[in-house]
Amino acid sequence: MSAVIHPTAVVSPEADLGEGVKVGPYCVVEGRSVIGAGTILRPFVSVGDFVIIGENCRIFEYAAIGGDPQDHGYAGEKSWVRVGNNCVIRENVTINRATGEGNDTVVGDGCFIMEGVHLAHNVRLGSHVVIANKVGISGHVTVGDHTVFGGMAGIHQYVRIGSYCMIGGMYRVSQDVPHYTLASGEPLRLTGLNSIGLKRANFSVASRRAIRAFYSELYGKGRLFSRAFQEALEKKASYIPEVQRILEFYEGTQRGVTFWGKSGGGNVEPEPLSN
């Protein structure tokens, strides 16, 4: 089945629409955009030039994908937005193109982006990320797979957020959040392991215990973090791959990593793991 385009929509003759694409009333599809098979644009969606959208996505009213980056350094260079397959992008979402020739803003497969979310230039989301209403993600932020954001959270530019994390609603994230953790509070702190998320993702009990034990090593009461981290690096090869991944995340930080503890400071021992 060829694409179905409402007579009030404006679609560039250069645009490439896959089989079964539906373009609703008053949509605008510009330039050389590509929309994959089975994707549905609800009324009033705007898709700019240099946008590639995957298959079987649903994009709701007044979403604007592929606008120029809100960056003083942008000089009109060719850059991209790339959206994966099976994504849901709800009303009033804005996703800006990247800054820098040939660079891209990326949304992975299976993401659910709720109403009013903003993804700035050069953001890179992994797969199956869930972002609740009104979250703002600043430029150059990276997010791992299966991470969840509570509504109205604000993410500082260049922050990295790992996989299988959960960020509390209405909090400000100004430093990196490592894999598999919960983060909330003002100032933001790691408050536990994302145990429910890891269980749902079929992480074994042994893996979850090893992850929790590692965080206990780093942030246990009475331990100097820098010494604990150096000791962990020295025995990196002895850890399971999930823990090695956490160590590599810490090694790659530029903004620093959010610490474990109650809001206002103070390290705490992670609670015991239930099966």
C-alpha positions as CSV (number, residue, x, y, z in Angstrom):
1,M,0.0,0.0,0.0
2,S,1.4,3.4,-1.0
3,A,1.5,6.4,1.3
4,V,-1.8,8.1,2.2
5,I,-1.5,11.8,2.3
6,H,-4.3,14.1,3.5
7,P,-5.1,16.8,0.9
8,T,-4.4,19.6,3.4
9,A,-0.8,18.2,4.1
10,V,2.2,19.7,2.4
11,V,4.8,17.1,1.4
12,S,8.0,17.9,-0.5
13,P,8.4,16.1,-3.8
14,E,11.9,15.1,-2.6
15,A,10.6,13.4,0.5
16,D,10.8,9.6,0.6
17,L,7.7,8.0,2.2
18,G,7.6,4.3,2.8
19,E,4.8,1.8,2.2
20,G,1.7,2.5,4.3
21,V,2.8,5.9,5.7
22,K,-0.1,8.0,6.7
23,V,0.3,11.8,6.7
24,G,-2.5,13.5,8.5
25,P,-4.3,16.9,8.0
26,Y,-2.1,20.0,7.9
27,C,1.2,18.2,8.3
28,V,4.4,19.6,6.7
29,V,7.1,17.2,5.4
30,E,10.0,19.2,4.1
31,G,13.0,18.6,1.9
32,R,14.7,15.2,1.6
33,S,13.2,13.7,4.7
34,V,12.7,9.9,4.9
35,I,9.7,8.3,6.7
36,G,9.7,4.5,7.1
37,A,7.0,2.1,6.2
38,G,3.9,2.1,8.5
39,T,4.7,5.3,10.3
40,I,1.7,7.6,11.1
41,L,1.8,11.4,11.3
42,R,-1.1,12.7,13.2
43,P,-2.5,16.2,12.3
44,F,-0.2,19.3,12.4
45,V,3.1,17.3,12.6
46,S,6.1,19.1,11.2
47,V,9.1,17.1,9.8
48,G,12.0,19.2,8.6
49,D,14.7,18.6,6.0
50,F,17.5,16.1,6.9
51,V,15.2,13.9,9.0
52,I,15.1,10.1,8.9
53,I,12.2,8.4,10.7
54,G,12.1,4.6,11.0
55,E,9.2,2.2,10.5
56,N,6.0,1.9,12.5
57,C,6.4,5.1,14.5
58,R,3.4,7.1,15.7
59,I,3.9,10.9,15.9
60,F,1.2,13.0,17.5
61,E,-0.2,16.5,17.0
62,Y,2.2,19.5,16.9
63,A,5.4,17.5,17.2
64,A,8.2,19.3,15.4
65,I,11.1,17.1,14.3
66,G,14.2,18.5,12.6
67,G,14.2,22.1,13.5
68,D,17.5,24.1,13.5
69,P,19.5,23.6,16.6
70,Q,19.2,26.3,19.3
71,D,22.9,26.9,19.3
72,H,24.8,30.1,18.6
73,G,27.5,28.0,17.0
74,Y,25.2,26.7,14.3
75,A,26.1,28.1,10.9
76,G,23.6,26.4,8.6
77,E,25.6,23.2,8.1
78,K,24.0,19.9,7.0
79,S,23.1,17.8,10.0
80,W,20.5,15.3,10.9
81,V,17.8,13.9,13.1
82,R,17.5,10.1,13.0
83,V,14.6,8.3,14.7
84,G,14.5,4.5,15.0
85,N,11.7,2.1,14.5
86,N,8.6,1.6,16.6
87,C,8.9,4.9,18.4
88,V,6.0,6.9,19.9
89,I,6.4,10.7,19.9
90,R,3.5,12.5,21.6
91,E,2.1,16.0,21.3
92,N,4.3,19.1,21.2
93,V,7.6,17.2,21.3
94,T,10.5,19.1,19.7
95,I,13.6,17.3,18.4
96,N,16.3,19.5,16.9
97,R,19.0,18.7,14.4
98,A,22.6,18.5,15.4
99,T,25.3,21.2,15.4
100,G,28.3,20.3,13.3
101,E,28.6,19.2,9.7
102,G,27.3,15.6,9.3
103,N,26.4,15.2,13.0
104,D,23.1,13.9,14.2
105,T,20.6,13.9,16.9
106,V,19.5,10.3,17.5
107,V,16.5,8.5,19.0
108,G,16.9,4.8,19.3
109,D,14.3,2.0,18.5
110,G,11.2,1.6,20.7
111,C,11.4,5.0,22.5
112,F,8.3,6.5,24.1
113,I,8.6,10.3,24.3
114,M,5.7,11.9,26.0
115,E,4.0,15.3,25.6
116,G,6.1,18.5,25.6
117,V,9.6,16.9,25.7
118,H,12.5,18.8,24.2
119,L,15.5,17.0,22.7
120,A,18.2,19.5,21.9
121,H,21.0,19.3,19.3
122,N,23.3,16.3,19.3
123,V,21.3,14.4,21.9
124,R,21.7,10.6,21.6
125,L,19.0,8.3,23.1
126,G,19.5,4.6,23.3
127,S,16.7,2.1,22.6
128,H,13.5,1.7,24.7
129,V,14.0,5.0,26.5
130,V,10.9,6.4,28.2
131,I,10.6,10.1,28.8
132,A,7.6,11.5,30.7
133,N,6.0,14.9,30.0
134,K,7.8,18.2,29.8
135,V,11.4,16.8,30.3
136,G,14.1,19.0,28.8
137,I,17.3,17.3,27.6
138,S,20.0,19.8,26.7
139,G,22.6,19.6,23.9
140,H,25.1,16.7,23.6
141,V,23.5,14.6,26.3
142,T,23.7,10.8,25.9
143,V,21.3,8.3,27.4
144,G,21.7,4.5,27.5
145,D,19.1,1.8,26.7
146,H,15.9,1.2,28.8
147,T,16.3,4.4,31.0
148,V,13.2,6.2,32.3
149,F,12.8,9.9,33.1
150,G,10.1,11.3,35.4
151,G,8.2,14.3,34.3
152,M,9.7,17.8,34.2
153,A,13.2,16.7,34.8
154,G,16.0,18.9,33.4
155,I,19.2,17.5,32.0
156,H,22.3,19.7,31.7
157,Q,24.3,19.7,28.5
158,Y,27.0,17.1,28.0
159,V,25.7,14.9,30.8
160,R,25.8,11.1,30.3
161,I,23.1,8.9,31.7
162,G,23.6,5.1,31.7
163,S,21.4,2.2,30.8
164,Y,18.5,0.9,33.0
165,C,18.5,4.1,35.1
166,M,15.5,5.9,36.5
167,I,15.6,9.7,36.9
168,G,13.0,11.2,39.4
169,G,10.5,13.7,38.2
170,M,11.2,17.5,38.5
171,Y,14.9,17.0,39.4
172,R,17.9,18.7,37.9
173,V,20.6,16.4,36.5
174,S,24.0,18.2,36.2
175,Q,26.4,15.3,36.5
176,D,26.6,11.8,35.0
177,V,24.3,9.1,36.3
178,P,25.9,5.6,36.1
179,H,24.2,2.4,34.8
180,Y,21.5,0.6,36.7
181,T,20.7,3.3,39.3
182,L,17.9,5.4,40.7
183,A,18.5,9.1,41.0
184,S,16.5,11.8,42.7
185,G,16.7,14.7,45.2
186,E,18.1,18.2,45.3
187,P,21.0,18.1,44.8
188,L,20.6,14.9,42.8
189,R,21.9,11.7,44.5
190,L,21.9,8.0,43.6
191,T,19.4,6.5,45.9
192,G,19.4,2.8,45.0
193,L,19.7,0.2,42.4
194,N,17.0,0.1,39.8
195,S,16.0,-3.4,41.0
196,I,12.6,-3.5,39.4
197,G,13.9,-2.4,36.0
198,L,16.7,-5.0,36.2
199,K,14.3,-7.8,37.2
200,R,11.9,-6.9,34.3
201,A,14.9,-7.0,32.0
202,N,15.8,-10.5,33.2
203,F,19.1,-9.7,34.9
204,S,19.9,-12.7,37.1
205,V,19.9,-12.5,40.9
206,A,23.7,-13.2,40.7
207,S,24.2,-10.2,38.4
208,R,22.1,-7.9,40.5
209,R,24.0,-9.0,43.6
210,A,27.3,-8.3,41.9
211,I,26.2,-4.9,40.8
212,R,25.0,-3.9,44.2
213,A,28.1,-5.3,45.9
214,F,30.2,-3.2,43.5
215,Y,28.4,0.0,44.4
216,S,28.7,-0.9,48.1
217,E,32.5,-1.1,47.5
218,L,32.6,2.4,46.0
219,Y,30.2,4.2,48.3
220,G,30.2,2.2,51.6
221,K,30.4,4.2,54.8
222,G,33.8,5.2,55.9
223,R,35.5,4.6,52.6
224,L,37.3,7.3,50.6
225,F,35.8,7.2,47.1
226,S,39.1,7.8,45.2
227,R,40.8,4.9,46.9
228,A,37.9,2.6,46.4
229,F,37.7,3.5,42.8
230,Q,41.4,2.9,42.2
231,E,41.2,-0.5,43.9
232,A,38.3,-1.4,41.7
233,L,40.2,-0.4,38.6
234,E,43.1,-2.7,39.6
235,K,40.9,-5.7,39.8
236,K,38.6,-4.8,36.8
237,A,39.2,-8.0,35.0
238,S,37.8,-10.0,37.9
239,Y,34.3,-8.4,37.7
240,I,31.3,-9.5,35.6
241,P,30.8,-7.6,32.4
242,E,28.0,-5.5,33.8
243,V,30.3,-4.2,36.5
244,Q,33.1,-3.7,34.1
245,R,30.7,-1.5,32.1
246,I,30.1,0.6,35.2
247,L,33.8,1.1,35.7
248,E,34.2,2.2,32.1
249,F,31.4,4.7,32.5
250,Y,33.2,6.3,35.5
251,E,36.5,6.4,33.5
252,G,34.8,8.3,30.7
253,T,33.2,11.0,32.8
254,Q,33.9,14.7,32.1
255,R,31.3,16.4,34.3
256,G,31.8,14.0,37.3
257,V,29.5,11.3,38.5
258,T,26.5,11.8,40.8
259,F,27.3,10.4,44.2
260,W,25.4,7.8,46.3
261,G,23.6,9.2,49.3
262,K,20.7,11.1,50.7
263,S,19.9,14.6,49.3
264,G,22.3,17.0,50.8
265,G,25.3,14.7,50.9
266,G,26.6,11.7,52.9
267,N,27.3,8.3,51.5
268,V,25.1,5.4,52.5
269,E,25.3,1.6,52.2
270,P,23.0,0.3,49.5
271,E,20.1,-1.7,51.0
272,P,20.2,-5.5,50.8
273,L,19.0,-7.1,47.6
274,S,15.8,-9.1,47.6
275,N,15.5,-12.0,45.2
